[in-house]
């Protein structure tokens, strides 16, 4: 029995050590994927990648980094101060400055140094990488942190009422297009009402707007339209078209066995999500995993598990049943 306990303790300690070692390795791999690989793709692959290997150095594979180039290894794991890569990107040596046309930012150099200091973990497999799809994907806008862009300089400063106007006007001036004259109030309320609800304004709404000479008259029109149920009904259509919403999987129309009898529940969920101003990230998560979402912001209201706005995330998962999965004439 004592022999068995000793064996158990040894195995337990080994597994614990492996588990402790695995956590930092996973974190380092994630750091490489998030901070280092995109940097290499954007700034290094053009000269040290699959199409060209200046100085016999390739940085698009783990093997290439380990091998180095004509001058030897470029990375000494654990020692950024001894790594030729850091010397090159640091621009301290006038004879060795990479990238040659544009110096990396201090933050990018620090990321490379931190990666090397932590052991230069490189999870890339394979000896070749014609296209680094993961890194390319990480550079696309959904994975790029939101930053406040610099406002462009424009010639017609008097036309600008806000920051968005500057971007519109800058592009118009670049194309040699002059802005149209300001719309009269009758045209303005018609445009806004059609745009936000898809419906024309009523005669009473038009007359009320024309009679309101206060500075905030148009802002109140917009607020009223955004609070209208018709706003959600109009803009929900864009999402419903995107996910291929349908009441029937039979192209010949409704009234057959291929009907989606309860599809209207998902339609109403999307409409109400717009009207309740449900945050977009929550909107997407509820459709992906609404059946699993519980906790703060959820409680039993009526039947089913609802979020803070009274919408049932379980209904949101109907997208799996009525989406673009094929079937009938709608596939």
N, C-alpha and C positions, 0 to 999 in steps of 0.2 A: 504494500500500500504506500509506504514512504517513497519507494522507487517511482511509483506512478505519480505521486504528488510532485516529486522533483522534476520529472519529465514535463508535467503540466505547467509548472512554473517557468521552466526554460522556454517552452513553446509560447507561453503567454507573453513573456518578456520580449521574445523575438518578434512576435506579431505586433506588440506595442511599439517597438523600435521602428518596424517597417511602416506602421501607420503614422508615426511622428515624422519619419523621413518623407513619406509620400505627400504630406500636406504642403511643406515648403516647395517641393518639386512641382506640384500642381499650381501653386501660386506663381512660381517663376515662369512656368509655361504660359500661364494666362497673361503675365506681364509681357512676355515676348510677343504673344499674339496681338495684344492690345496696343503696345507702345513701340516695340522694336521692329517687328515684321513690316507694318505699314510704312515706317520710316525708310527701311531698306528698299522697299518697292518704289517709293516715290523719288528717292534721292540717289540710289546706288545701282539699281538693276540695269539702268540704261547703259552704263559702262562696265558693270561687273555682273552681268546676268546671262541669260541663255543666248542672246544675240551677239554679245560682245564681251570679251573678258580681258580688259586692259591689264597689263602687267601679270597676265595669267591668273588673275584673281577673280573668283566668282563668289558672290555673296547671296545668291539665290538658293543655295542648298546648305545644309549643315556640313556636308563633307567639304564643300568649297571653303567655308569659313575655317574649318579645322586645318585644312591643307595650307591655306594662305596663298601668296603669290610668289613672284620672282624674288622678292626681298625676304621671304620667309613668312612665318605665321603672323597674322594681323591681330589675333586675339589671344591673350594669355589669361585663361580663366582665373578669376579671383584677384587679378591685378590690372586694373584699368591704366594705372600709371606706367605699366610695362607694355601696354598694347599699342601696336602701331596704328590701329584703327582710331583710337582716341587722340593720338598725336596728329593724325591727318585731319580729323574733323574739328580739332581744337584750334587749328590755324596758328599754332605756336611756332611751327617750322616753316619758314617761307618757301622751302623747296618741296614741301609735302602738304598740300592743302586740298582737302576733298570735302564736299563736291567742289570742283574748281570754279564754277560760275556763281554759286550762291552758298554762303556759309550757313550751316545749321544754326538754329537758335540755341541759346544757352540751355533751355529746357530739353531740347532734343539731344544735345551732347550729354546732359546729365542722365537722361534715360539710358543711353548707350553705356555710360560708365556704371550706372547702377546694375544694369543687366550683366555686365562683365564681372563686377564686384561680387554678385550673387552666384557666380559660377558659369555664366554664359550658357544657361540651359537653352537648348534649341530643339523643340519638338518636331521639327520638319523631318519627314521620312523620305527616302528615295534619293538617288544621285542626281536626278534632273528635275527641273521645274519650269517647263516651257511657259506656263501662265500661273502665277500665284493667285488663284481665285479667292482664297480666304482674305488675303491682304487687300486685294482689289475691292472686294465686297465691303470691307471695313472702312474704306475711304469714301463710300457712297453716302449721300446725304442722310439717310435714316440713322447711320451710326456716327455721324459727325456732331460733336457738341455744338449747341446753339450759341452763337456769338453775335454781338451787336455790330453790324457792319458800319463802316465809315459812311457818312452821308455824302453823296456826290455833290460837286460844285456845279451850279447851273448859272446860266446867263440871266434868265428872266426871274429874278428873285421875287418880284411882285406877284407872280402867279402862285407861288408856293404857300400852302396853308399848313402843311405838316410834313413829316419826314418821308412818308410814302410818296407824296407829290414830287419830291426831289428825284426819286428813282424813275418815276414815270416821265418827268420832264427831261431828265438827263438823257434817256434813251431817245426821246422825241427830238431833242436838239441834235443828237448824234446823227439821226436820220434826216435832219432838215425839215421836220414836221412841226408846224406851229399848233399850239393847243386851240381847241374850238372855243368859241365864246361861251360864257356861262349860260346855262339853261334858265329859261323863265320858270317861275314857281309852278305853273300848271304842268309843264313838261317834267320838272324835277320830281313831283310827287307821283306822276304816272310811272316814270322810270323806276323809282325806288319800290313802288308797290308791286309792279310786275316782277322786278328782280327778286324781291324777298318772299313774295307769296305766290307769284305766277298768276295773279288776278289783277284786274284793273281797280283803281280806287273808286269808291262810291261818289256820287255827286256831292253828298254831304261832306265827305272827307276832303274833297278838293276845295269846296267853298270855305271850310273851316281853316284850311292851310293858307288859302289866299288872304283870309281876313286876319290871320295872325302875323303881325309885323314885328314880333319880338325876336331877339337874336337867336334864341334856342328853338325856334319853331320847327326847323327841319330835323333837329336832333330828336325832338319829341315824336315826330312822325316815324323816324327810324326805330325808336324804342317801342312804339306801339306796334309796328309791323313785326319786330322780333318777338314780341310777346304774344302775337297772334298764333292760334293753332295752325293756321295755313302755312306759317313759316316752316314748321317741322314737316308738314305734309309735302311741301315742295322740295325741301332739301334732302329728305329721306329717300326720295326717288333716285338720287345719284348713288347712294350706297346700295339700295335695293337692285339697281341695274348692275352694279359692280359684282354683287354676289349671286347674280342670276335668280332673283326672287321670281317665283311663279306660283300660280294657284292650281296649275295642272301640268303634268308632264306629257300630256297628249296635245300635240300641235293642232288637233282638230277642234279644240275648245273644251270647255268645262262640261261636267255632267256625266263623266265616265269613271272607270275604275282607277284611272291614273290621276285623279284629282288629289290635291293636298288640302283636305278639308279644314285643317287647323292652321294653314299657312298665315292667315290673317293675324294670328297672335304675334308672329314674328314681325310682320309689317307694322303693327301697332307699337311693338316694342321699339323699333327703330324710329318711328315718328315721335314717340314720347321721349326717347333719348335726346333727340334734337331739341324738342321743346323744353325739356328739363335741364338742358345744357350739361348733359353728362360728359365728364372729361373724356377725351379721346382714348387715352391709355386704358381707362376703366372700360370704355365701350368695347375695345378690342379684346381685352382680357375676358370679359363676360361672355363673349361669343366663342372664345377658344376653350374656356374652362369654367363656364358659369355654373355647371353642376357641382363643382368642387369649392366654390367660393363661399366662405362663411366668415364670421368674426366681426370686427368693428365696422359699422356702417350697414350691417345686415340684421334683420330681425323678422319675426313672423308678423306679417300684416295681411290679413285676409287669408288666402290659401297660398302656401309656398314661401320660399325664402326670398325676401326682397331686399334691394339695396336701399341706401338712405333716401333715394328719390322715388321709392315705391315701384321700381322696375324689377321684374323677376329675371335674374340672370339665367335661370334654367331655360326659359323661353328663348333667350339669346342663342343658345346652342342649336336651335332649329336650323341654323345656317348649314349645319352638316347634312341635314336631310333635304333641303331645297336648293342647295348650291349647285355649282357646275360639275356635277359628278356623272352626267350622262343619263339618258333615259327618255324614251318617247321621242317626240319631235323637238324637245328642248335641249338635247344632249349636244 
